[in-house]
Amino acid sequence: MSISKLLLFLRSVKAWRIFLLIIFFELPTFYALSFQNADSVNAGSQDSIVIFDFNGSNYQASSFNYVANEDEDGIMYFGNENGLLEFDGTHWQLYRTPDYTPISFLKIIGDKIYTFGSNEFGFFQRNQIGNMIYHPLNDQSIGEIDIPYVWKIIEHNGDVFFNSDSSLFKWDGEILKKIQTDNKYLTIYKVEDDLLVSIYGEEGGLARLENDTFNLINEDFIFEDDYAWEILQKEDKEWLLFTSESGIFKLDPETYETELWDNEINQYFLQDSTYLYYVEKFQDSLFLASTWQNGIVLFNDDGDIIKKLDKKSGLFSNYYTDPIEDRRGNIWLTSGFGLQYLQFYDPEKKNSFKPEAKVRYIKISDSSVFIKGSNHIISLPEKKSNSIDFYFSVPSFLKENLQFSYYLEGFDEGWSEWTNNTRKEYTNLSGGDYTFHLKARNIQNLDLDIQPFEFKINVPTKWYESYITYILLVLIVGLLIYGFIKYRTHRLSFANKKLEKIVKERTSELRSQKERLKEANEELKTINNELDNFVYRSSHDLVAPLKSLRGLISVAGMSHNPEEIKEYFKLMNISITKLEEFIKSIMDFSTNTKKPLEMKLVKMDDILDSIVEDLKYYQNAEKVELIRAYDSDFKIRTDPKRINIVLSNLVTNALKYHDFKQDDPQYIKVSAKKENNSYVIEVEDNGSGIPDEYQSKIFEMFFRAHQGTEGSGLGLYIVVDTLNVLKGKISFTSKTRIGTTFKVELPEVD
């Protein structure tokens, strides 16, 4: 049997036979792949090609895939041994036929996905609510028909043709009809407005399908063991006809005459050991071809070979049947060992389409609702609206390269931070209309314009939450109050009304005095508690260094070793430093409490120079770089003493809690600017950060987030107290082992 006959045989045999043949020919590859991680990226790819690998553990289906297709939204569909496999770049979804048959071939035509597998024709289509439904076509046929293996599906003039080895089946939307032919092998192609048929064997040739009849148009295009495997058009509008082992021919679409296309790629396929299996257009001016046991090859319109890819390049196998190009100009490969995605990296290349962020589906309890588009309005049943999960993606882009931000209008206060998560859950939504907004960005190319997405959700309102219920309750209460007032007015005399007025006035006055007294009492208790805590902690923090100093002096007095005495002096200096810092904190607190505001125009550089001078002998101060991110003449109108207290505490904390064990250079960055009639000052460091469990307490008196570091615990408490006097505010963000940024906002004053 010639290689062409063998390839034709593979096109016509059933799925399980193809699987056994590929396992036989690719057994070494199978063993090699058993050690490869799922979802991996071959970092060593050459010529800016990154290969993404997917297998059954990624998409929870068989690793054996036959063919791939892409719809107009960029969603990929694969013919899988277990059914129809869908991939939007983020989520995988498997759709099964009613008989759980494999999908050995598929073709997307309009909103239908036509499929074939295990002698069964059919198509998948989403219904009005977005769910994928399978429609079998076998029962629409005229009489009993034996369906061989189908390996090509073409739409022509509104009809869909299913191409098998020796038969054509035509579906006109209502009836499935078999077009009879006595030839052993044939294949159909669209050339301009014609449907051409290449017939295999010595009695074959090129024919045109007219009124379900084959009319020969070129009887000279005859090969004993070969025929046309594909007919494609070049960028210059010239047509090419590809055979498996007889070469590539130019085809005249008017006379249907053929002429050998003599160039490098033709010589390559005319070799004894190289046989073409499949070819399609690639990136407008190139062609993508698969070979029998020689991987895939790329060549241009002039027939020059651009690139060859095989197992040595990182592919699963050297045998591929139907590689396809997606709309980004990348390649999907299907095989018995999973799927591979070949991404060609070109930072200068622009997309020919505008990608769109999409909500693919939502989950309510155990039910999934697929979203058809931005005009899709979802009305949820009341019993299932307590928990809603949104699943989203940007088709044509893998989730590893994307970030998302979302906003549920009517619930969220604003857009979320950018995140890699492709799922968002909302719980306990009250009744009403909501609009879910979604936007995305490519982290490798922030200039990529991704179209945002939004659609409406209607959550049912409980009967007691409706406006009608509220109006009725208000009316009932109003009527009751009105009746009560009329009744009291009728029964009481003028004198009683006057007395009631006096009593009400006295009662109101007493109640007001009682409330004020209660508030004052609560405030006094708070002040007393803070004062008790302050006195206790202050006495402890003042006495502890003194006791330590006294002990060191006593020990130093008993030592005659100069080196030991020198070490004791260092320890004494540390105790004195602690004492000085605590006394400074108390003085700052006192200054902020008693000293009146003195608003002046001060330079940021003068403030920082004073702080740097105070900290230049601080331990490890020389290891940290102070970055000034503002104009050198930047000035702030504020109280100089109080702004010095605020920034001194923030800079000192940034220095004190730096992680000096990290490899990156340590820095403290101070930035300042005017924004919306306010001064905004930020102090950023790349220190150890504040643990999440302590972030809600760091502004409390005597609280220390880092227990292993010495400090009074008053610094940030004094900062907040001082900013209250300055009518300012402070916020922060922090991540452990990454760093902390404090943001101070002060009002602009005249």
C-alpha positions in Angstrom: 0.0 0.0 0.0 1.4 3.5 -0.9 1.6 6.2 1.7 -1.3 8.1 0.1 -3.5 5.0 0.4 -2.4 4.6 4.0 -3.3 8.3 4.7 -6.6 7.9 2.9 -7.2 4.8 5.0 -6.5 6.8 8.2 -9.0 9.4 7.1 -11.7 6.8 6.7 -11.1 4.4 9.6 -13.0 4.8 12.9 -11.7 6.7 15.8 -10.4 3.8 17.9 -8.3 2.5 15.0 -6.7 5.9 14.5 -5.9 6.0 18.2 -4.2 2.6 18.0 -2.2 3.6 14.9 -0.9 6.8 16.5 0.0 5.0 19.6 2.0 2.5 17.5 3.8 5.1 15.5 4.4 7.5 18.4 5.2 5.1 21.2 8.5 6.8 22.1 6.7 10.1 22.4 4.1 8.6 24.7 6.8 7.6 27.2 8.5 11.0 27.0 5.2 12.8 27.7 4.5 10.8 30.8 7.0 13.1 32.7 5.7 16.4 31.4 3.7 18.7 33.7 0.2 19.8 32.7 -0.3 23.4 31.7 3.4 23.9 31.3 5.2 26.5 29.1 8.3 25.4 27.2 10.5 28.3 28.2 13.2 27.2 25.9 11.2 27.7 22.8 13.1 29.1 19.8 12.3 32.0 17.5 9.9 33.6 19.9 7.5 30.7 20.0 6.0 29.7 23.3 4.3 26.3 23.6 1.5 25.7 26.0 0.6 22.1 26.8 -2.8 20.9 27.9 -3.9 17.3 28.7 -6.8 15.5 30.2 -6.0 16.6 33.7 -6.5 20.2 32.6 -9.8 19.9 31.0 -11.2 16.7 32.7 -11.7 14.7 29.5 -9.9 12.3 27.3 -6.4 13.3 26.2 -7.3 12.2 22.7 -8.4 15.1 20.5 -9.1 14.9 16.8 -9.8 18.4 15.4 -10.2 22.0 16.5 -12.3 25.0 15.3 -12.6 28.6 16.5 -15.9 30.6 16.5 -16.2 34.3 15.8 -15.8 35.3 19.4 -12.4 33.4 19.7 -13.8 30.5 21.7 -12.1 27.2 20.8 -13.9 23.9 20.2 -12.2 20.5 20.0 -13.5 17.2 18.8 -12.6 15.0 21.8 -13.0 11.3 22.5 -15.5 12.1 25.2 -17.5 14.7 23.2 -17.3 18.4 22.3 -14.7 20.3 24.3 -15.0 24.1 24.7 -12.2 26.5 25.8 -12.5 30.3 26.2 -8.9 30.8 27.4 -9.9 30.4 31.0 -12.6 27.7 31.5 -13.0 24.3 29.9 -16.4 22.8 29.3 -17.3 19.3 27.9 -20.6 18.8 26.1 -21.6 15.2 25.4 -23.9 13.7 22.8 -26.9 11.8 24.0 -25.1 8.5 23.2 -21.8 9.7 24.6 -20.1 9.2 21.2 -16.7 10.8 20.4 -16.5 13.9 18.1 -14.1 12.9 15.4 -14.8 16.0 13.2 -16.5 19.3 13.6 -17.0 22.5 11.7 -18.5 25.8 12.9 -21.0 27.3 10.5 -22.9 30.3 11.7 -24.2 29.7 15.2 -24.1 25.9 14.7 -21.3 23.5 15.4 -21.7 20.6 13.0 -20.1 17.3 14.3 -19.6 13.7 13.3 -18.6 10.7 15.4 -19.4 7.0 15.5 -21.6 7.1 12.4 -23.7 10.0 13.7 -24.3 13.4 12.2 -25.5 16.3 14.2 -24.9 19.9 15.4 -24.6 21.7 18.7 -26.4 25.1 19.2 -27.1 27.3 22.1 -30.8 27.9 23.0 -32.4 31.1 24.1 -31.0 31.0 27.6 -27.5 30.1 26.4 -27.4 26.4 27.1 -25.7 24.1 24.5 -28.1 21.7 23.0 -27.2 18.7 20.6 -29.4 18.1 17.6 -28.9 14.7 15.8 -29.4 14.6 12.0 -29.4 10.8 11.3 -33.2 10.7 11.9 -33.7 13.4 9.3 -32.2 11.3 6.4 -34.0 9.8 3.4 -34.2 6.1 4.1 -31.6 3.9 5.8 -28.0 5.1 5.2 -24.6 3.6 6.1 -22.4 6.5 7.3 -18.7 6.0 6.8 -16.0 8.1 8.6 -16.5 11.9 7.8 -13.4 14.0 7.6 -14.6 17.2 5.9 -17.7 19.5 6.4 -18.3 22.4 4.0 -21.1 25.0 3.6 -22.1 25.9 0.1 -25.1 28.0 -1.0 -26.9 27.4 2.3 -26.3 23.6 2.2 -24.0 21.7 4.5 -22.0 18.9 2.9 -20.5 16.0 4.9 -17.5 14.5 3.0 -16.6 10.8 3.7 -14.3 8.5 1.6 -16.7 7.5 -1.1 -19.9 9.5 -0.4 -21.2 13.0 0.1 -24.1 13.8 2.4 -26.1 17.1 2.0 -28.1 18.7 4.8 -30.4 21.5 3.5 -31.7 22.4 6.9 -34.5 19.9 6.9 -33.4 16.7 5.1 -30.2 14.8 5.1 -29.5 13.3 1.6 -26.8 11.0 0.3 -25.2 11.9 -3.0 -24.2 8.7 -4.7 -20.8 8.1 -6.4 -19.1 4.9 -7.5 -15.6 6.3 -6.8 -13.6 4.8 -3.9 -12.2 8.1 -2.6 -13.2 11.7 -3.2 -12.9 15.1 -1.5 -14.7 18.4 -2.0 -13.4 22.0 -1.9 -14.8 25.5 -2.5 -13.0 27.4 -5.3 -14.6 30.9 -5.7 -18.3 30.1 -6.4 -17.9 26.5 -7.4 -17.8 23.3 -5.3 -15.0 21.2 -6.8 -14.5 17.5 -6.2 -11.1 15.6 -6.5 -11.7 12.0 -7.4 -9.0 9.4 -6.5 -7.5 6.8 -8.8 -6.8 6.1 -12.5 -10.4 7.0 -13.4 -10.5 10.1 -11.3 -9.8 13.8 -12.0 -11.3 17.1 -11.1 -15.1 17.5 -11.2 -17.6 20.2 -10.4 -20.7 19.4 -8.2 -23.8 20.6 -10.0 -27.3 19.6 -9.0 -25.9 16.8 -6.9 -24.1 15.4 -10.0 -20.3 15.2 -10.6 -19.2 16.7 -13.9 -15.5 16.2 -14.8 -13.7 19.4 -15.7 -10.1 18.2 -15.8 -9.5 14.6 -16.7 -5.8 15.1 -16.9 -5.4 15.6 -13.1 -5.1 11.9 -12.5 -2.8 9.9 -10.1 -2.8 6.2 -9.5 -2.5 6.6 -5.7 -3.1 10.3 -5.0 -5.5 13.1 -5.4 -6.2 16.7 -4.2 -5.9 17.0 -0.4 -6.6 20.7 -0.3 -7.2 23.7 -2.5 -6.3 27.2 -1.2 -5.8 30.7 -2.5 -2.6 32.7 -2.2 -2.4 36.3 -1.1 -2.0 37.3 -4.8 -5.4 35.5 -5.5 -3.6 32.6 -7.3 -5.0 29.1 -6.4 -2.9 26.2 -5.2 -3.8 22.5 -5.3 -2.0 20.3 -2.8 -1.5 16.5 -3.2 0.0 14.2 -0.6 3.0 12.8 -2.5 2.7 14.1 -6.1 3.5 17.7 -5.4 1.8 21.1 -5.3 0.1 22.5 -8.4 -1.2 25.9 -9.5 -4.9 25.9 -10.5 -6.5 28.1 -13.0 -10.1 28.8 -11.6 -11.4 29.5 -15.1 -10.0 26.6 -17.2 -9.2 24.3 -14.3 -5.9 23.5 -15.8 -3.0 22.6 -13.4 0.7 23.3 -13.5 3.4 22.1 -11.1 4.5 24.8 -8.6 8.2 24.4 -8.8 9.9 25.8 -5.6 11.5 24.7 -2.3 8.4 23.5 -0.5 7.3 21.4 -3.5 10.8 19.7 -3.6 10.4 19.1 0.1 7.1 17.3 -0.3 8.3 15.4 -3.3 10.9 13.6 -1.2 10.3 9.9 -0.7 10.1 10.2 3.1 7.9 13.3 3.3 4.1 13.2 2.7 1.6 16.1 3.1 -1.4 15.4 5.3 -3.1 18.7 5.8 -2.6 22.4 4.8 -4.3 25.7 5.6 -3.6 29.4 5.3 -1.6 31.0 8.1 -1.2 34.7 9.0 -2.5 35.9 5.6 0.8 35.4 3.6 1.9 32.0 4.9 0.8 28.3 4.8 0.7 25.8 7.6 1.1 22.1 6.6 1.2 18.9 8.6 3.2 15.8 7.4 3.1 12.1 8.0 5.7 11.5 10.8 7.7 14.8 10.0 5.9 17.3 12.2 4.6 20.6 10.7 6.1 23.1 8.3 5.5 26.8 7.6 6.1 28.2 4.1 5.3 31.5 2.3 3.5 32.5 -0.9 6.8 32.0 -2.9 7.2 28.4 -1.7 10.1 29.2 0.7 10.2 27.2 3.9 10.1 29.5 6.9 10.1 27.0 9.8 9.9 23.3 10.6 8.5 22.1 14.0 8.6 18.6 15.4 9.3 16.7 18.6 12.7 18.3 18.9 11.0 21.7 18.9 8.9 20.7 21.9 5.9 19.2 20.1 4.1 16.1 21.6 4.5 14.2 18.4 5.7 14.2 14.8 2.2 13.1 13.6 -0.6 15.7 13.4 -3.8 15.6 11.3 -5.4 19.0 11.4 -3.4 21.9 12.9 -5.3 25.2 12.7 -4.6 28.9 13.1 -6.6 31.0 15.5 -7.6 34.6 15.0 -4.5 35.8 16.8 -2.2 34.1 14.3 -1.2 31.3 16.6 -1.5 27.5 16.1 -3.5 24.8 17.9 -2.4 21.2 17.6 -4.6 18.2 18.4 -3.2 14.8 19.1 -3.7 11.6 21.1 -1.7 13.1 23.9 -3.5 16.3 24.5 -3.5 19.8 23.0 -0.7 22.2 22.3 -0.9 25.9 21.7 1.9 27.5 19.7 2.0 31.3 20.5 4.1 33.4 18.2 5.4 36.3 20.1 5.7 39.6 18.1 5.4 42.8 20.2 5.0 44.9 17.0 2.0 42.9 15.6 -1.4 44.4 16.1 -4.6 42.4 16.5 -6.9 42.4 13.5 -9.8 42.3 15.9 -10.8 44.0 19.2 -10.8 41.4 22.0 -13.8 41.6 24.4 -14.0 40.7 28.1 -16.9 38.4 28.5 -19.0 36.9 31.3 -19.2 33.4 30.0 -21.7 32.0 32.5 -23.0 32.4 36.1 -23.7 29.7 38.7 -26.7 29.9 41.0 -26.6 27.1 43.5 -25.9 24.0 41.3 -27.3 25.5 38.1 -25.2 27.2 35.3 -26.6 29.9 33.1 -24.6 30.8 30.0 -24.5 34.5 28.9 -25.3 35.1 25.3 -24.2 38.7 25.1 -24.2 42.1 26.7 -28.0 42.5 25.9 -28.7 39.3 27.8 -30.9 40.1 30.9 -30.9 37.4 33.6 -33.9 37.1 35.9 -33.1 34.9 38.9 -35.6 32.8 41.0 -35.9 34.1 44.5 -34.9 30.8 46.1 -31.6 30.7 44.2 -30.5 34.3 44.4 -28.6 34.1 47.8 -25.3 33.2 46.1 -24.2 34.1 42.5 -20.9 33.2 41.0 -19.6 35.0 37.9 -17.1 33.3 35.6 -15.4 35.4 33.0 -12.6 35.5 30.4 -11.2 37.2 27.3 -11.5 34.6 24.4 -8.4 34.2 22.3 -6.2 35.1 25.3 -5.0 32.6 28.0 -5.9 33.5 31.6 -2.2 33.5 32.6 -1.7 36.7 30.5 -4.8 38.6 31.8 -6.0 40.7 34.7 -9.6 41.6 35.4 -11.5 44.4 37.3 -15.2 44.2 38.0 -18.0 46.3 39.4 -21.6 45.3 40.3 -23.6 48.5 39.9 -26.2 48.7 42.7 -23.9 46.7 45.2 -20.2 47.6 44.9 -19.0 51.1 45.6 -16.6 51.1 42.7 -14.2 49.0 40.5 -12.3 46.2 42.2 -8.5 46.1 42.1 -6.9 44.3 39.2 -6.8 40.6 39.8 -5.9 37.3 38.1 -9.1 35.6 39.4 -11.6 34.7 36.8 -14.5 34.1 39.2 -16.4 36.5 41.5 -19.0 35.5 44.1 -21.8 37.7 45.5 -24.0 36.5 48.4 -27.2 37.8 49.9 -28.2 40.2 47.1 -31.4 42.0 48.0 -34.1 42.4 45.3 -33.7 44.8 42.5 -31.9 45.3 39.1 -28.1 45.1 39.0 -25.6 45.7 36.2 -22.4 43.7 36.2 -19.5 45.6 34.6 -16.3 43.8 33.6 -13.0 45.0 32.0 -9.7 43.3 31.4 -6.1 44.0 30.4 -3.2 42.0 29.0 -0.4 42.1 31.5 2.2 41.6 28.7 0.8 44.6 26.7 -1.0 47.2 28.8 -1.7 49.2 25.6 -4.0 46.4 24.3 -7.5 47.8 24.1 -9.9 45.2 25.5 -13.6 46.0 25.0 -15.4 46.0 28.4 -18.6 44.0 29.0 -21.8 44.6 31.0 -25.1 42.9 31.3 -28.2 43.2 33.6 -29.3 40.9 36.4 -32.8 41.0 37.9 -32.9 39.7 41.4 -36.5 39.2 42.6 -37.8 41.4 45.5 -39.3 39.7 48.5 -42.9 40.7 49.1 -42.1 42.6 52.3 -39.3 44.5 50.5 -41.5 45.8 47.7 -42.4 49.5 47.3 -46.1 48.7 47.5 -45.6 47.1 50.9 -43.7 50.1 52.2 -46.4 52.5 51.0 -49.1 50.5 52.6 -47.2 50.3 55.9 -46.7 54.1 55.8 -50.3 54.7 55.1 -51.5 52.5 58.0 -49.1 54.0 60.5 -50.1 57.5 59.3 -53.8 56.7 59.7 -53.2 55.3 63.2 -51.3 58.4 64.3 -53.9 60.7 62.8 -56.7 58.9 64.6 -54.9 59.0 67.9 -54.2 62.7 67.6 -57.9 63.4 66.7 -59.0 61.3 69.6 -56.7 63.0 72.2 -57.7 66.4 70.8 -61.4 65.6 71.3 -61.0 64.4 74.9 -58.6 66.9 76.3 -59.4 70.5 77.2 -57.4 73.6 76.5 -55.9 73.5 80.0 -54.8 69.9 79.7 -53.1 70.7 76.4 -51.2 73.6 77.9 -50.1 71.4 80.8 -49.1 68.7 78.4 -47.0 71.2 76.5 -45.2 72.2 79.7 -44.6 68.6 80.7 -43.3 67.8 77.2 -40.9 70.7 77.3 -39.6 69.8 80.7 -39.3 66.1 79.8 -37.5 67.0 76.6 -35.1 69.2 78.5 -34.4 66.6 81.1 -33.9 63.9 78.4 -31.5 66.2 76.6 -29.5 66.9 79.8 -29.5 63.2 80.6 -28.1 62.3 77.1 -25.5 65.0 77.4 -24.5 63.8 80.8 -24.3 60.2 79.5 -22.1 61.2 76.6 -19.9 63.2 78.9 -19.7 60.3 81.3 -18.7 57.9 78.5 -16.1 60.3 77.2 -14.7 60.7 80.8 -14.5 57.0 81.2 -12.6 56.7 77.9 -10.2 59.4 78.9 -9.6 57.9 82.3 -9.0 54.5 80.8 -6.5 56.0 78.3 -4.9 58.0 81.1 -4.6 54.9 83.3 -3.1 52.9 80.4 -0.8 55.8 79.5 0.5 56.3 83.1 1.0 52.5 83.6 2.8 52.0 80.2 4.7 55.2 80.5 6.0 54.4 84.0 7.0 51.0 82.8 8.7 52.2 79.6 10.5 55.0 81.6 11.7 52.8 84.5 12.7 49.8 82.4 15.6 51.6 80.6 16.7 53.2 83.9 16.8 49.9 85.6 18.7 48.3 82.7 21.1 51.3 82.8 21.7 51.0 86.5 22.4 47.2 86.2 24.9 47.8 83.4 26.7 50.5 85.4 26.9 48.1 88.4 28.2 45.3 86.2 30.7 47.6 84.4 32.0 48.8 87.7 33.0 45.2 88.7 34.7 44.5 85.4 38.4 45.1 84.7 38.3 44.0 81.1 38.4 47.1 78.8 36.6 45.2 76.0 33.8 44.1 78.3 33.4 47.7 79.7 33.2 48.9 76.1 30.4 46.5 75.3 28.6 47.5 78.5 28.8 51.1 77.3 27.2 50.1 74.0 24.3 48.5 75.9 24.0 51.6 78.1 23.8 53.7 75.0 21.0 51.5 73.7 19.0 52.0 76.9 19.5 55.7 76.8 18.4 55.8 73.2 15.2 53.9 74.1 14.6 56.4 76.9 15.2 59.4 74.6 12.8 58.0 72.0 10.0 57.4 74.6 10.5 60.9 76.1 10.4 62.4 72.6 7.1 60.6 72.0 5.7 62.0 75.2 6.9 65.5 74.3 5.4 65.2 70.8 2.1 64.1 72.4 2.2 67.0 74.8 3.1 69.5 72.0 0.2 68.3 69.8 -2.3 68.5 72.8 -1.4 72.0 74.1 0.5 74.0 71.5 -1.8 76.2 69.3 -1.6 75.9 65.5 1.1 78.0 63.7 0.5 77.8 60.0 3.6 78.5 57.9 4.9 77.8 54.4 7.7 75.2 54.8 9.9 73.3 52.3 9.7 69.6 52.2 13.4 69.4 51.9 13.9 71.4 55.2 11.5 68.9 57.0 13.3 65.8 55.7 16.8 67.3 56.3 15.8 67.8 60.0 14.6 64.2 60.2 17.7 62.8 58.5 19.9 64.7 60.9 18.1 63.2 63.8 18.4 59.7 62.3 21.9 59.7 60.9 23.2 57.8 64.0 20.3 55.4 64.1 21.2 51.7 63.8 21.5 50.6 60.1 20.5 54.1 58.9 23.4 54.1 56.4 22.0 50.9 54.7 18.7 52.6 53.6 18.5 55.0 50.7 16.1 58.0 51.2 14.4 58.8 47.8 12.8 62.3 47.5 10.1 62.0 44.8 9.0 65.7 44.5 10.1 69.0 43.1 13.1 70.4 45.0 11.2 73.6 45.8 8.0 71.9 46.9 6.4 73.7 49.9 3.5 73.0 52.2 1.5 75.5 54.3 1.0 73.8 57.6 2.2 73.7 61.2 6.0 73.0 60.9 6.3 71.3 64.3 3.3 69.0 63.8 4.2 68.0 60.2 7.7 67.2 61.5 6.1 64.9 64.2 4.0 63.1 61.6 6.8 62.5 59.0 9.5 61.8 61.6 7.4 59.0 63.0 6.6 57.5 59.6 10.2 57.7 58.4 11.6 56.3 61.7 9.1 53.4 61.5 10.1 52.7 57.9 13.8 52.6 58.9 13.2 50.6 62.1 11.1 47.9 60.5 13.2 47.3 57.4 14.2 43.8 56.4 18.0 44.0 56.2 18.3 40.4 55.2 16.7 40.8 51.8 18.8 40.9 48.7 17.1 44.0 47.1 18.5 47.4 48.1 16.6 49.0 51.0 14.9 52.3 50.4 12.5 54.8 51.8 10.6 56.9 49.2 8.9 60.2 50.2 6.7 61.7 47.5 4.6 64.9 47.8 2.2 66.7 45.5 -0.9 68.9 45.4 -4.1 67.3 44.3 -7.7 68.5 44.5 -7.0 71.3 47.0 -5.0 69.0 49.2 -1.4 68.1 49.9 -0.7 64.4 49.4 2.4 63.0 51.0 3.4 59.3 50.7 6.1 57.4 52.6 6.9 54.1 50.9 9.3 51.4 52.0 10.3 47.9 50.9 10.6 46.7 54.4 9.1 43.7 56.2 5.5 44.9 55.9 2.7 44.7 58.4 1.0 41.3 58.9 -2.7 41.3 57.9 -3.9 40.4 61.4 -2.3 43.5 62.9 -3.3 46.1 60.3 -6.6 47.1 62.0 -4.7 47.9 65.3 -1.6 49.8 64.3 -3.0 53.2 65.2 -3.9 52.2 68.8 -2.0 53.5 71.8 1.0 51.3 72.7 0.3 48.7 70.0 3.3 47.1 68.4 2.9 45.1 65.2 6.5 43.8 65.3 6.9 42.4 68.8 10.6 41.6 68.2 11.5 45.3 67.6 11.9 47.9 70.3 9.6 50.9 70.3 7.2 52.8 72.5 4.0 51.9 70.5 3.0 55.6 70.6 4.3 56.7 67.2 1.3 56.0 64.9 -1.1 56.9 67.7 0.6 60.3 67.9 0.5 60.6 64.1 -3.3 60.1 64.0 -3.8 62.5 67.0 -1.6 65.2 65.3 -3.4 64.8 62.0 -6.7 65.3 63.8 -5.5 68.7 64.9 -4.3 69.5 61.3 -7.7 68.2 60.0 -5.8 65.7 57.9 -6.2 61.9 57.4 -3.9 58.9 56.9 -4.3 55.6 55.1 -1.9 52.8 54.2 -1.4 49.7 52.2 1.0 46.9 53.2 2.0 43.4 52.2 4.3 41.2 54.2 7.9 40.9 52.9 7.0 43.5 50.2 6.7 46.8 52.0 4.3 49.5 53.3 3.1 52.8 51.9 1.5 55.4 54.2 -0.6 58.2 52.5 -1.1 61.5 54.4 -3.7 64.0 53.1 -3.7 67.6 54.4 -6.1 70.3 53.4 -4.7 73.3 51.6 -5.1 76.4 53.8 -4.6 80.1 52.9 
